[in-house]
Amino acid sequence: NQIIVPYKCEYQVMLADGTKIFLNAGSELRYPVAFTANERKVFLKGEAYFEVAKDAKPFEVQVNDVYVRVYGTHFNVNGYDNERVQTVLLSGSVGGSSLKNPGVEQMIRPNEMVEVNVSTGECEVKTVDAAAYVAWKEGYFSFEQETLEQIMAKLSRWYDVQVVFENEEVRTQRFTGRVDRNENFQGVLNLLQRTLLVKFKVEGNRIIVSK
């Protein structure tokens, strides 16, 4: 089976084993109608939150040549960026590895994130606020010292708009905040403009960002 979630949408699916998967906008999921006797494996593009059902068979997510192996848990996988895959753990235990270095699996604990470089296979573990990374599932955008480029990438998927930066330096401006995903797009832009660090010009479906 294949699920393709368009921009401005979310989708939830329950697999044959009882695992629940919440798919964010602009994501794709491939999964079997029924799992084999030896493994449970799905393929992801984009971002998804997993609530994996307990089973003797291991559960594995493949995204951008990175493997996330699950040992009964709740976690979020973000593979929108083709250069890196971020896995954030809320409960249980997961391990991340890459096709570049399949013999090395990096385990993480709750409120940790493993970030795998797709090109090199290198893994980096960070301590994070896991709730902030799954705020999208609860209906919010949560930004914690994120660059404007990262923020606009999230907004462009949800509101289905094209973003153009007039000034390269504005990409690296950092913001912290929390916004309801039901807020209209102009309302979100107004909140960012109140910082006086950035300006937006709306031309139809095109957003021009400047200092």
C-alpha positions as CSV (number, residue, x, y, z in Angstrom):
1,N,0.0,0.0,0.0
2,Q,1.1,3.6,-0.6
3,I,-0.3,6.7,1.1
4,I,0.7,10.2,-0.4
5,V,-0.3,13.1,1.8
6,P,-0.6,16.4,-0.1
7,Y,0.4,19.8,1.3
8,K,-2.1,21.4,3.7
9,C,-3.2,17.9,5.0
10,E,-2.4,15.3,7.6
11,Y,-3.3,11.6,7.6
12,Q,-3.5,8.8,10.1
13,V,-3.3,5.1,9.4
14,M,-3.4,1.9,11.5
15,L,-1.3,-1.0,10.3
16,A,-2.3,-4.6,10.4
17,D,-0.3,-5.1,13.7
18,G,-2.1,-2.2,15.4
19,T,0.7,0.3,14.9
20,K,-0.6,3.9,14.5
21,I,1.2,6.3,12.2
22,F,0.4,10.0,11.9
23,L,1.7,11.5,8.6
24,N,2.6,15.2,8.3
25,A,1.9,17.3,5.1
26,G,3.9,16.4,2.0
27,S,4.8,12.9,3.3
28,E,4.6,9.4,1.7
29,L,4.4,6.0,3.3
30,R,4.7,2.5,1.8
31,Y,3.8,-0.5,3.8
32,P,2.6,-4.1,3.3
33,V,-1.0,-5.2,3.6
34,A,0.3,-7.8,6.1
35,F,3.7,-8.1,7.6
36,T,5.9,-11.2,7.0
37,A,6.6,-13.8,9.7
38,N,10.0,-12.3,10.5
39,E,9.8,-8.5,10.2
40,R,7.7,-5.3,10.2
41,K,9.1,-2.8,7.8
42,V,7.8,0.5,6.3
43,F,9.2,3.1,4.0
44,L,8.8,6.8,4.7
45,K,9.3,10.1,2.8
46,G,8.8,13.3,4.8
47,E,7.7,13.2,8.5
48,A,5.6,10.8,10.6
49,Y,4.9,10.1,14.3
50,F,4.8,6.4,15.2
51,E,3.0,4.5,18.0
52,V,4.4,1.1,17.5
53,A,2.4,-1.9,18.7
54,K,4.3,-4.4,20.9
55,D,5.3,-7.5,19.0
56,A,8.2,-10.1,19.0
57,K,9.0,-9.1,15.5
58,P,11.2,-5.9,15.1
59,F,9.7,-2.8,13.5
60,E,11.8,-0.8,11.1
61,V,11.4,2.5,9.3
62,Q,13.5,3.2,6.2
63,V,13.8,6.9,5.2
64,N,16.5,8.4,2.9
65,D,18.8,5.4,3.2
66,V,18.6,5.6,7.0
67,Y,17.2,2.8,9.1
68,V,15.3,3.4,12.4
69,R,14.8,0.2,14.3
70,V,12.2,0.2,17.0
71,Y,11.9,-1.8,20.2
72,G,8.4,-0.8,21.3
73,T,8.0,2.9,21.4
74,H,6.6,6.3,20.5
75,F,8.8,8.4,18.3
76,N,8.9,11.0,15.4
77,V,11.0,10.7,12.2
78,N,11.7,13.7,10.0
79,G,13.2,13.0,6.6
80,Y,12.1,16.1,4.7
81,D,15.7,17.2,4.3
82,N,17.4,14.8,1.9
83,E,20.8,15.4,3.7
84,R,19.8,14.3,7.2
85,V,17.2,12.3,9.0
86,Q,16.1,13.2,12.6
87,T,14.6,10.7,14.9
88,V,13.2,12.0,18.3
89,L,12.1,9.5,21.0
90,L,9.2,10.1,23.4
91,S,9.1,6.7,25.1
92,G,10.7,3.3,24.7
93,S,13.8,2.7,22.7
94,V,15.0,3.1,19.1
95,G,18.2,2.8,17.2
96,G,19.4,4.7,14.1
97,S,21.8,3.6,11.4
98,S,22.7,4.3,7.8
99,L,23.3,2.3,4.6
100,K,26.7,4.1,4.7
101,N,27.6,2.4,8.0
102,P,25.0,-0.4,8.6
103,G,27.1,-2.1,11.3
104,V,26.8,0.8,13.7
105,E,23.5,1.5,15.4
106,Q,23.1,4.5,17.6
107,M,20.6,4.0,20.4
108,I,18.7,6.9,22.0
109,R,16.6,7.4,25.2
110,P,13.5,9.5,25.7
111,N,14.0,13.2,25.0
112,E,17.0,12.5,22.8
113,M,17.3,12.9,19.0
114,V,19.6,11.0,16.7
115,E,20.5,12.9,13.6
116,V,22.0,10.8,10.8
117,N,23.9,12.4,7.9
118,V,22.7,10.7,4.8
119,S,25.9,11.3,2.8
120,T,28.4,10.2,5.4
121,G,26.3,7.9,7.7
122,E,27.6,9.8,10.8
123,C,25.2,9.9,13.8
124,E,24.9,12.7,16.3
125,V,22.8,12.4,19.5
126,K,21.3,15.5,21.1
127,T,19.2,16.1,24.2
128,V,15.9,17.8,23.1
129,D,12.4,18.6,24.3
130,A,10.6,15.8,22.4
131,A,7.2,17.4,22.8
132,A,8.3,20.4,20.6
133,Y,9.1,18.0,17.8
134,V,5.7,16.4,17.8
135,A,3.7,19.6,18.2
136,W,2.6,19.3,14.6
137,K,0.6,16.2,15.6
138,E,-1.2,18.2,18.3
139,G,-2.1,21.0,15.9
140,Y,0.8,23.5,16.5
141,F,4.0,24.8,14.9
142,S,6.6,24.9,17.6
143,F,9.9,26.8,16.9
144,E,12.8,26.6,19.3
145,Q,15.6,28.9,18.0
146,E,15.0,27.7,14.5
147,T,16.3,29.6,11.5
148,L,13.8,31.4,9.3
149,E,14.7,29.1,6.5
150,Q,13.7,26.1,8.6
151,I,10.5,27.8,9.7
152,M,9.4,28.8,6.2
153,A,10.0,25.3,4.9
154,K,7.5,24.0,7.5
155,L,5.0,26.8,6.6
156,S,5.4,26.2,2.9
157,R,4.3,22.5,3.2
158,W,1.4,23.3,5.4
159,Y,0.1,26.3,3.5
160,D,1.2,25.1,0.1
161,V,3.1,28.3,-0.8
162,Q,6.4,29.1,-2.6
163,V,9.0,31.0,-0.5
164,V,11.7,33.3,-2.0
165,F,14.4,34.9,0.1
166,E,15.5,38.3,-1.2
167,N,18.4,38.5,1.3
168,E,20.6,35.5,2.1
169,E,21.4,36.7,5.6
170,V,17.7,36.7,6.5
171,R,17.6,32.9,6.1
172,T,19.7,32.5,9.3
173,Q,17.5,34.7,11.6
174,R,16.3,32.6,14.5
175,F,12.9,32.6,16.1
176,T,11.2,30.9,19.1
177,G,7.5,30.5,19.4
178,R,4.3,28.4,19.1
179,V,1.6,28.9,16.6
180,D,-1.8,27.2,16.0
181,R,-1.7,25.4,12.7
182,N,-5.3,26.5,12.1
183,E,-4.1,30.1,12.1
184,N,-4.5,31.7,8.6
185,F,-1.2,32.2,6.8
186,Q,-1.3,36.0,6.9
187,G,-1.7,35.8,10.7
188,V,1.4,33.7,11.0
189,L,3.4,36.1,8.9
190,N,2.2,39.0,11.0
191,L,3.4,37.3,14.1
192,L,6.9,36.9,12.6
193,Q,6.9,40.5,11.3
194,R,6.3,41.8,14.8
195,T,9.9,40.9,15.7
196,L,11.0,43.7,13.3
197,L,13.7,41.3,12.0
198,V,11.9,40.3,8.8
199,K,9.4,41.5,6.2
200,F,7.0,39.5,3.9
201,K,5.5,40.4,0.6
202,V,2.7,38.2,-0.6
203,E,2.2,37.8,-4.4
204,G,-0.5,35.2,-4.8
205,N,1.0,31.9,-3.8
206,R,4.5,33.4,-3.7
207,I,6.0,34.8,-0.5
208,I,9.0,37.1,-0.8
209,V,11.1,37.4,2.4
210,S,13.4,40.4,3.1
211,K,15.0,42.3,6.0
